[in-house]
């Protein structure tokens, strides 16, 4: 069987799903991709993730793994012969987990606020930029988070890059002006096929975001 | 051999700190405990954890770690005795999943919220907390003493606060959340947990917790 028993339930626009796609591509794992309609969830999704009913879900040999960062760690542990995503040193691993957790704790919430408020609300935009600046600080002068090699934190964060155009346009921001090193890092990541092939088209993401705002009565 | 200097910055009533202490005790790792007043944070805390400014912070031979789940995994990887996480990747993913679930649905936005809320807010918070507890009950059924079987592990440490802190919140908030007849497996697990040697003598005194949470309830009413 071509997919070797690996199925990914996803939605094309989800930055969380993209993380899993990057991880699978980095490891060279073949899988079956299934696009979910989140307004009409499939029986399979509801069965495989009854707790949250969310994507992404990785189904490996019939067993589901949920929550994107948990899935990425699972992928790293199962397909462990090559291209490690997490460092081998326990302290560096802890640093990686810390920063990936930071992205989940702080960035997504800040982004949602930018997405669902009008451009005049500068508070939300500032909060979002502040979070990016902390991440830029953590990157420092290194090519990737954690050093010379592309890894876990890069995967956790870079998938938001394809949403930046939407946030900039809707939030009245210029992210490159505020965080030039972070944008340089994102472009460096985009040179990797695993990243460029997994991230959605920023203009399509923007159209989707505009649609969401209309749906929720923001515009 | 590298000297093992371990310091833990904590706050006496923080469940996030307690789980790190249990892990260190289980592994037999000696450590120096430094009490922080989180309402009056020390320069040391702000220097060691500038991102979140929270406890626990673990310092191991100058290496600084923050966020309790991150610290637990570090402790597990650095000291191999008494493993906390299972070996199998799928079981590890499941343990991480349930720890995250409980943290989000029962701890942060669940029980403490229900204890503080009034009227409709209370009903809503109580309902979702109980729903989440039902899932945990399901995970415990037929497992043995602990989530992973006969030995205490990561998921037990992640949820351990339920066994001694939840009853205090129920008391202080005059709310019944963990009904033992409805959650027999969880009730049995709570009893095993509080009696475990690594946990038993390290819990904060109940009366002190009652006073503390009564005060917080007044301050944080919703």
Interface residues (C-beta under 8 A of the other chain):
Chain A: X51 X60 X63 X65 X66 X67 X70 X71 X73 X74 X77 X78 X90 X91 X93 X94 X97 X98 X101 X102 X134
Chain B: X51 X60 X63 X65 X66 X67 X69 X70 X71 X73 X74 X77 X78 X89 X90 X92 X93 X96 X97 X100 X101 X135
